[in-house]
Amino acid sequence: MRFVPAVVVALLLGLGVAVASEAAGDLSRDVERLERLRESVDVDADRIEYAEGERKIVATGKVRIGLGARSLFADEVTVDLDDQILVARGGVILMEGMNRLEGDRIEYNYRTNLGVITNGRGFLDTGVSFSGVEIRREGERQYSVRDGRFTGCRACQPESETPDWEFRTGEATVYQDEWIASRDTSFWVKGIPAFYSPVAALAIGPRRTGFLIPRVGYGNQDGFTIRQPFFWAISRSQDATFTPIYRTKRGFEIDGQYRYVLGERSRGELNARYLHDLEPGTAPQNRGEVHWIHDSVLTPTWTFKADARYQSDQQLYRSFVDSSVTDRTQAAVDSNIFATQTTSQYMLLGLVDVTEDLSEVGAKQRLSRHPEVRFQWLPAPLLGSLPVVAEGETSVVYFEQSDVTNTGRFDLRPALHLPLAPFPWLTTSTSVGLRETAYTQAASGGGGTNRFLVDLAQRFASTFLRRFEDPGFGFARLTHVVEPSVQYQYVPWVDQQSLLQFDRVDFVSPQNRVTYRLANRLMGRTQTAAGDVRTFEAASLSVTQSVNLQPKTLEFSNLYLEALTPERVDQAVKDSQSLPNGFTRATERRLSNLVIQAAIRPTPPVGVYGTVAVDVQRGTTEAINTGIEMQLRDDITLGAGQSYVRDRLVDGIVARLLWKVTKNLSLDLLTRYDFQTSTLRGNTANIRFSTCCWEVRLTYNHVNQGPGQPNQNDVNVLFDLKVPAASVTR
């Protein structure tokens, strides 16, 4: 039979009045205590008795006691009304939110919220669990543990199993959501002792100052490696992590990370590293980097962003196998700090940018823009209801470049457009643009120079479509879209050899050209049995080519020609002859490459794409780019891309496989193969085995450094114990 608290108290009061009228004074005090107990404690049990002589309440059988935000479960509970002490026995569980204490016996003072558990076990919401012969609750969030054990593995390993790792201590104090301080501490792996420390401190909360669990590893280039991070919770909105690193073959390194939140939409981080490299090779012995990232939304129209980086040398990331593939293969280090204002009428950008070329080992090649200001007025009607649309862009920039005179540049580019739709199936657009570019220094020195250009264009375009309902093949609908277009563009030739070449603004190719394009797209719609609808591009095919109406032999900037890939149809040249001033004399081809682009995606997880550029005059294939993307089930992702460029001797394939083999094991493979030399240019393999409380990662990197150079083979193993992650909040 179950009792609710009010009924229990009433029965107890009635019993006391009937059998103990001579003890009215004592009964009055009991009534007062019972009333206070009833207000703070909610008791539920199979049987509840009141021992009048001892002034105790005894509850037995599936006892549940509610103590405000806490709940106590036991086989038997005795409440001493005088001392306000509760003693529970048999299957004792004390719950408070996601935190749980278990034991054979608990003695708990519900007035002071203190107590002791015999043969207890504790489980905190951070994922850390602990046990001890005796656990004392000494404060609102503080426990002392005798002969204790601590681990983070119980989230995925039952108590019947030996945990993968645990700390064993003679005495310890647990500060909930903060840290554990212990004495006589040893670290055990699968029941085997690994090391001992007379004292230890471990942060266990998501944002608590203290040492984090160290990380150890081994690599053939680095030797044995140990990382010991220290986390500093400066405030709710900022924190820092300092990580000393020691590699037996490379020496000492210190890493630092500072994170901050300035507001709801303003945050950033600063990362830095320094190492004294014992085996730097051709790089300096003292090496390091600094990287600052910031993102702020100042007002609804103003933003401020920064991505600034400094590296001591070009080989920094390539020297360590634990660097990511992206970092090891980067061609340049780009740093920029900018503020933007965006409205419905215009966009304003203020920029400071520094780009350092990493493609050549040796002297640093650096290009700086400090500052650059750009203003773009967005397309808008020029005069009321007239169909004429005006837009434009202007910029002012000051350049500093290695081995080049510092130069300022001003660029102004207004344009007018007349878009019309003479027929429902035809749209036209007539454009007239002007461009004035001025420099404070000419390429040959001796003062400033300028360039003036006119840009005329006429475009015709149409769109036709047809829908097919229930076409089969798993589609509910297919829509075929055909988009033909023809454009003529005229830009007169201007000799630009007197202009310093920094970027694409400094050389504009002449145009007297007609470009045509025919695009086909097949849009598919699918619907699941639950009624979910999804629309995606199932297939596409386009053909593009241009015709130069008056080809000439002209001088082109080398910077422009390097960016002129075979897939571009805005220019095509032949018979090139290099000049000593950074230009090349070449003859324009009448026909550009015929560029064919195709893509097939029969289902959203599978896609195949390709681009082919053909020189129809010579009958040669200038470039081929193909690729495939596949998502097989939820655990395998496969991607492969092939590139061939005839004139640049590029012919290779890059493939990547991401495979979640099991719940704990994952594989990441990346390979690069060069068909020109029939060699593997590089292979990277990452094998990761991860549980809820530890992780081991094996990284292998193979790099073919070219003829006459030894291959680079790096292996690195990293072991990491998982602890609650730190996060910064506002």
Protein Blocks (a to p, Z undefined) as FASTA:
>chain_A
ZZdfklmmmmmmmmmmmmmmmlmmmmmmmmmmmmmmmmmpccddfbdcddfklopacdee
hiacdehjaccddfbdcddfklopacdeehiacdehjbccddfbdcddfklopacdehia
dddfkopacddfbdcdfbfkbccdehiaddfklmmpcfkbccfbdcddfbdcddehiacc
dehiaddeehiafbdcfbdcddfbfbdcddddddddddfklopaddddddddfblmbccd
ddddddfknopcddddddddfbfkbccdddddddddfblojacfbgcdddddddddfblm
bccdddddddfbfklmmmpmkbcfklmmpcbdcdddddddddfkbccdddddddddfkbg
cjddddddddddddddddddfbljbfbdcdddddddddddehiacddddddddddddddd
fbfkbccdddddddddddfbdfkgniacdddddddddddddddddddehebjoiabdcdd
ddddddddddddddfklpccfblmlpccdddddddddddddddddddfkopacdddfbdc
dddddddfbdcdddddfklmmmmcfkbckbccehiacdfeopacddddfbdcdddddddd
fbfkbccdddddddfknopafbdcddddddehjlbccdddddddfklopacddddddddf
blmlccdddddddfklopafbdcdddddddfkbccddddddddebehiacdddddddddd
ddddddddZZ
